[in-house]
Amino acid sequence: MAGGITIYHNPECGTSRTVLASIEAAGFQPEVVLYLEAGWTRDGLTRLLERALANPRDWLRVRNSPAEELGLTAPDTADEAIFEAMLVHPVLVDRPVVETPKGVKLCRPAETVLELL
C-alpha cells in the first residue's frame, strides 16, 4: 500500500472516481490498482476479503457483469464458485475496494471511504 492506502479502481465507474477524489482531497496519494487490467491473485483477493470480514457473495457485482449468465446469483451457489469466477472475470468484484491501515471496505456508497481515512 503506497502511503498506506490502495484503491482497486475502475476509472469508468463514477463511484470509484468519487472515492479516489475523496482520498486525494484528504491529502493521501493512494496506490491505484486498475483491477480490471491487472486481475486478481488468489492470495490477494483472499487477503482483502478476510480483512474486510466479507465473503465473495458480499462483493459480487451483478449489474454489468456476467454473474447471472455464469449462474453465480443463485442462492445455493457456493462462495468458492463465486471466488473462482472472480479470479477468471475480475469484473465480478464490485468496486471500489479500498485498503488502508484501518481496514478494507467495498466503498459503496462512496462515503464509506471516510471510515477508512
N, C-alpha and C positions, 0 to 999 in steps of 0.2 A: 504494500500500500504506500504510494507516494504521498508524503505529507500526512500519512495516516488515514487517507480516505481514497477509496476506489469506487468508481461508479461503473456498473455494467450497463452500457448506454446504447440506445438506438437513436441516432440523430433525426430520424424521420418521425419520431414519436414526440408529440407536444408535451406530455407529462415528463418524459425523460429530459427534454430540453429545459423545462421549468425547474426540475430538480437540480440539474447541472448548474443552472444560473443561480439558484439559491445557495449552493455550496460555494460557488465563486464569490457571490455577494457577501458571504460570511467571512471571506478572506482566505479561503483554502484553495490550493491548487491540486485538485484530485488527479489521480491516475484515471484515465478514461479508457475503458476496455470496450471496444466495439465487438460485443459478443456474437453478433450475427456473422461477422467475418472470422473472428478468432475461434469460435465454437467453445465448447465446454470440455474440460477434462473430468474424468470420473472423480479424482481426488478433489479437484477444485469445487465442483458443484456439490459434492458430499459435504465438504467443509462449510460452504456457505449455508446450505440447508440446516446443518447441525447448529451453527452459530445463531441462526435465525429461529431455531426451535420450530422449524417448518418441515412439512413433508412435500414431496413432489406435487401432489394434487393442489396444495396451497398456492403454488407458483405456476400452475398450468394455465397457459394463455389459450383461450378457446377462440376468441374473436381474431379473425385474420391469421389463422394458423390451421394446420392440418389435423388438429386434435380430434375433431369429430370423425373425419374420414378414416383416421387411424384407430378409431374405437376407444379412445382414451377418456371420453366423457362418461362412459357407463359407470354407474355407482360401484360395480363389482370389479372394475379394473384395478389391478394391484399397483401399489406405489412403485414397485420395482419395474413394472412395464412402462409406467409413465416416465420414470427416471431414465431408463434405457432409451426411450424415444427422444427425450430431451438431449441426450448426447448426440444422437443422429440428426435431429432437427432443432437447432438452437432457438429457433423462433417460438418453440413451445414454452420457453421460460418467459413469464411475464416480465415487464420492465417498468421502471429501472430498479435494479438491485444496488443498494449502497452498503459498503462495508467501511466501518470506522472502528477505532479502538473501543467505542461504546457498544458496538454490536453490528448486526446485519439485519436489514429490512428490505422487503419489497416496498418501495416508496410510492404506493398508490393508496390514497391520494398523495399528491406532491408534498403536502405539508408534513407528511410523515417523516421526511428527511430531517426536520428540525429537532426531532428527538435524538438524532444521532450526532448532531453538531455540538 
